[in-house]
Amino acid sequence: MKVLTCLAVLTLSAVTATAAMAQNAGSSTPAKPIIKTTCAEYIGMKETIKPEFIYYTVGHSMNGKKEAVFDEVAVEKIKPELDEYCKVNLTKSAYDKVIASSIASEQAARHHVQPSAK
């Protein structure tokens, strides 16, 4: 029974991967670097992709440093701000706005940390 379940999962995964590759193969435009993402492109993203864009943008800006930990709470704070900004500024850089918001968020978090009592 477990073998049958595993085979079904593997088959479904293979079909899904093949469909995704076929969709991407039909696209004649090469992938655009994340740093060139405009607000208009951000607004056109699916709602499920927008948090991923924010997460990867912050990670990209930190060059993969180990201390570059960015959690889901931070993404949820930046997303509404980015949504509002991009609605008004379609030609501006969504990447730059995410970077500015993450820096501001980090600075605010540092100011709210209370020194421990000794």
C-alpha positions in Angstrom: 0.0 0.0 0.0 2.8 2.4 0.9 4.5 1.6 -2.4 1.4 2.5 -4.4 1.1 5.8 -2.5 4.7 6.7 -3.2 4.3 5.8 -6.9 1.2 8.0 -7.1 3.0 10.9 -5.4 6.0 10.5 -7.7 3.8 10.4 -10.8 1.9 13.5 -9.8 5.2 15.3 -9.1 6.6 14.4 -12.5 3.4 15.5 -14.3 3.4 18.8 -12.4 7.1 19.4 -13.2 6.6 18.6 -16.8 3.6 21.0 -17.1 5.6 23.8 -15.4 8.5 23.3 -17.8 6.2 23.3 -20.8 4.7 26.6 -19.6 8.1 28.2 -19.2 9.4 26.8 -22.5 6.6 28.6 -24.3 7.8 31.9 -23.0 10.1 33.6 -25.5 11.3 36.3 -23.1 14.2 35.5 -20.8 13.8 35.8 -17.0 14.3 39.3 -15.8 16.7 40.1 -13.0 14.9 40.7 -9.7 16.5 44.1 -9.3 14.7 45.3 -12.4 11.2 44.5 -11.2 8.9 47.5 -11.5 5.8 48.2 -9.4 3.6 47.5 -12.4 5.1 44.0 -12.7 4.7 43.5 -8.9 1.1 44.5 -9.1 0.6 42.0 -11.9 2.0 39.1 -9.7 -0.3 36.5 -8.2 -1.0 37.2 -4.5 0.8 33.9 -3.6 3.9 35.1 -5.4 4.2 38.6 -3.8 5.5 37.4 -0.4 8.1 35.2 -2.2 9.2 38.2 -4.2 9.7 40.2 -1.0 11.5 37.4 0.7 13.9 36.8 -2.2 14.5 40.5 -2.7 15.7 40.9 0.9 17.8 37.8 0.6 19.3 39.0 -2.6 20.2 42.3 -1.0 22.0 40.6 1.8 24.2 38.5 -0.5 23.4 35.2 1.3 25.0 36.3 4.6 24.2 33.8 7.4 22.9 36.6 9.6 20.4 37.5 6.8 17.4 36.0 8.6 14.1 37.4 7.4 10.9 36.0 8.7 7.4 35.8 7.6 6.3 38.5 10.0 8.6 41.0 8.3 7.2 40.0 4.9 3.7 40.6 6.2 4.6 44.1 7.4 6.3 45.1 4.1 3.7 43.6 1.8 0.8 46.1 2.5 3.1 49.0 2.3 4.6 47.8 -1.0 1.0 47.2 -2.4 0.0 50.8 -1.6 3.2 52.3 -2.9 3.1 50.3 -6.2 -0.5 51.2 -6.9 0.5 54.8 -7.1 4.0 54.4 -8.5 3.8 51.9 -11.4 7.0 52.9 -13.1 9.1 52.9 -9.9 11.3 50.0 -8.7 9.5 47.5 -6.5 12.9 46.1 -5.6 14.2 49.4 -4.3 11.0 49.9 -2.2 11.4 46.5 -0.6 15.0 47.2 0.3 14.1 50.6 1.8 11.2 49.1 3.8 13.4 46.2 5.1 16.1 48.6 6.2 13.5 50.8 8.0 12.0 47.7 9.6 15.4 46.5 10.9 16.2 49.9 12.3 12.9 50.0 14.1 13.4 46.6 15.5 16.8 47.5 16.8 15.4 50.6 18.6 12.7 48.5 20.3 15.1 46.0 21.8 15.5 46.7 25.5 19.0 46.2 27.0 19.0 43.2 29.4 19.2 43.9 33.1 22.5 42.9 34.7 
